[in-house]
Amino acid sequence: MNIYVGNLSYNVTDESLQSMFSEFGKVESAKIIMDRFTGRSKGFGFVEMPDNSEADQAIKTLNGKSVDGRNMKVNPADPGGKRKKKTYSKRRY
């Protein structure tokens, strides 16, 4: 299961994010999203856990937990592709 982790402190690293979630089971990957221009964290990331029951337990336990003074938002990641495509009218006024 892919998990979105938001409202993270800018001090959280990939390794610290992985260790937070590894308490609940196997973590395949943990990635903090970085700003490509500044090189700083954008304050959110994603964690991939193969076992859905372990992932659900991690979500329930870690959602709202305070880390470095910020309450994390943890929920299943939106797989994308669900957004409605914008359609543009061809009418001329």
C-alpha positions in Angstrom: 0.0 0.0 0.0 1.3 3.5 -0.9 0.9 5.9 2.1 0.9 9.7 1.9 2.6 11.4 4.9 2.0 15.2 5.1 2.7 18.1 7.3 6.2 16.8 8.1 8.9 18.8 9.7 11.6 19.9 7.2 14.1 18.0 9.4 12.6 14.6 8.6 14.7 12.5 6.3 14.0 9.4 4.2 15.7 7.3 6.8 13.8 8.7 9.8 10.5 8.3 7.9 11.4 4.7 7.2 12.3 4.0 10.8 8.9 5.5 12.0 7.0 3.1 9.8 9.2 0.1 10.2 7.9 -0.3 13.8 4.6 -1.5 12.1 6.1 -3.9 9.6 8.2 -4.2 6.4 8.8 -0.9 4.5 9.7 -1.2 0.9 10.5 2.5 0.4 10.2 5.8 2.1 10.7 9.0 0.2 10.6 12.7 1.2 9.7 14.9 -1.7 12.3 17.6 -2.2 12.1 21.0 -4.0 14.2 20.7 -7.1 15.4 24.3 -6.9 16.1 24.8 -3.2 16.9 21.2 -2.3 14.7 21.5 0.8 12.0 19.2 1.8 8.5 20.1 0.7 7.1 18.8 3.9 5.5 15.6 2.6 6.5 12.2 1.4 5.4 8.7 0.6 5.9 5.3 2.2 5.3 1.9 0.5 4.4 -1.0 2.7 3.6 -4.4 1.1 1.3 -5.7 3.8 -2.0 -3.8 3.9 -2.9 -4.7 7.5 0.5 -3.4 8.7 0.0 -0.3 6.6 -3.5 0.3 8.0 -2.1 -0.1 11.6 0.6 2.4 10.8 -1.9 4.9 9.4 -4.2 4.6 12.4 -1.3 5.0 14.9 0.7 7.7 13.2 -2.0 10.0 11.8 -2.0 13.1 14.0 1.1 12.1 15.9 3.4 15.1 16.7 6.9 15.0 15.2 9.2 18.0 15.7 6.2 20.1 16.8 4.1 19.3 13.7 1.1 16.9 13.6 1.6 14.4 10.7 -1.2 13.7 8.3 -1.1 10.0 7.3 -3.5 8.4 4.9 -3.6 6.0 1.9 -2.1 7.8 -1.2 -4.4 8.7 -4.0 -3.2 6.5 -6.9 -3.9 9.3 -9.4 -5.6 9.0 -12.6 -9.0 9.6 -11.0 -9.1 13.3 -11.9 -11.5 14.5 -14.5 -9.9 15.8 -17.6 -10.5 19.5 -18.3 -12.6 20.0 -21.4 -12.6 23.2 -23.2 -15.5 24.5 -25.1 -15.0 25.3 -28.8 -17.6 28.0 -28.8 -16.6 31.4 -29.8 -18.2 34.5 -28.4 
